Amino acid sequence: MPLNMNRKIFSTSIAMGLALLAKPAALRACAVCFGDTNDPINAGFNASVLFLMATPYMVMTLIAGGLFWAYRRARKQDEQAESSEPVAPLAWNQEESGR
Amino acid sequence: MAQSSTARKLDDAPQRAVLRPTFGGGNPPRPPVRPNAPFANNAWLAVLMFLGAEGMFFAGLIGAYLVFRIGSQVWPPPFQPRLPTALTAANTMILLASAVTMRLGLRANRRGDRPLLIRLLSWTAVAGAVFLLIQGYEWLQLLHFGLTVSSSVYGGLFYTIIGFHAAHVFGALIWLVVVWLKARRGRYTKESYVGLQICAMYWTFVVALWPLLYGLVYLY
């Protein structure tokens, strides 16, 4: 990196650090917190967020379960098909020839 | 082990009717019955993924409902009409019965019983249509009593969630009618029934979703 760029990054970082030190109240601000902390809407949001966090895992579990079930069914069908395969002896035998 | 008959079985699929030589001193190793065949049909896999996406869609709507339902001190809000829980409970039973007939139809097809399959598909479509008609009747009553999309958050949520589900049932019904017509023409057999299977998957999804929405929107 060129020296000018390094100096710019350094001086910007120093300025930001000093600004944060000068305004400690801003450090306690939360980007999404608003309103009364006892408001029941907070409980609604909590429940919704937890539900939506859990849903992808539930969906993925169902999909994986479906794939596993399909695999097991295909294996079972293969085993049944193998056990019912016809076998043709090549050797001549009297019963089949009719003579 | 001696075989009772060496005749080829007539109902064997061509790729499985491979005659293997025996030499009297033990069998040679068997080739795989379905070499390189996938265990799941492509259409089945695609519908499975689609149902996952649909599930996430309804999860978003349910999440929005939970915010307002749990966040309100009084629910339903005052001066809003009450939902007809008893009639909808009966409607729920009709929809659940349609899922049973659909599953029985799938089983009938696996046995090769085409007339029974067609009959069961007809019953499934009739049950789905009755469900939608009763829902429509309920909505007309609610609109008459003043519950609209813009009357309150309650109305907006109700029509959005239940409306999207009804739209899904309607789409599934159209699909089912197409499958029914194909079944009448003998399109589905014991060996080839993926179209029927994926329609049954989608139908089962919209039916299984309904009790959850009913419990959340009507009862909770």
Interface residues (C-beta under 8 A of the other chain):
Chain A: D39 P40 I41 N42 A43 G44 F45 A47 S48 V49 F51 L52 T55 P56 M58 V59 M60 L62 I63 G66 L67 A70 Y71 R73 A74 R75 D78 A81 E82 S84 E85 P86 V87 A88 P89 L90 A91 E96
Chain B: Q3 T6 A7 R8 K9 D12 R16 A17 V18 L19 R20 P21 T22 F23 G24 N27 R30 P32 V33 R34 F39 A40 W44 L45 L48 M49 G52 G55 M56 A59 G60 I62 G63 A64 L66 V67 F68 R69 I70 G71 S72 Q73
